[in-house]
């Protein structure tokens, strides 16, 4: 509750206007507002601008309540909408379960513990529990178990169907159909003689597909090449660092820098410039690379 109150107070005073700029504020002698809340009002992609929020304390509630799922799907994408729908399902599902259990089981427990139970040493908390309930009164809890299971299945069924409809709407949307990844295929098990860009293009041309193939690229096994490239870049940065220290202000240092290799206190101390120059050369990594496709 404290977090919500602080948010309501800080939000109107820490937002940015999309129509304002630093030059406008300088010309009008108006301090530039801080970009804390609503950053995507100004920094949004294309037409995916969030709904307008008023400057009142609770101005964020109307957009939160009235923004529907189709609009969210267009602005934030299917993954975020799926997450929000899951949270909404969990919220209402546990609300329904709480109403059922607290409205039916707790009164039964209280009635049994006061009117039927012979245990008179119970406190208020124990009156609410099933600890001392016996006999046919337990069937109410068994029945509630089945009811809760049915409620869970019902919520999952309803939201599952809604997700299927949402997925279909997303696949038919212009944003998906015009996207690059929606027009990309991954082909495996290509014969050896066709394992080239032109070979795969020839396969598509022979199939007489009505849509033209814009680009074809063969993925190759690179082994541990990315790790070696990263090690090479680290070595180059270390070489630059020791050279800057050795040639500081255009003057050669009196003592060449050294580095300890081999790990720990028992490693060998060598000249840092010579060592990093050696490990920066491609031949240092040539025999260390695993199999890489040509």
PyMOL commands that set and color helices and strands:
alter all, ss='L'
color gray80, all
select helices_A, chain A and resi 2-11+22-27+39-41+59-66+69-116+124-127+135-172+174-177+181-183+192-194+197-206+225-246+248-250+272-279+282-286
alter helices_A, ss='H'
color red, helices_A
select strands_A, chain A and resi 258-261+268-271
alter strands_A, ss='S'
color yellow, strands_A
deselect
rebuild
show_as cartoon
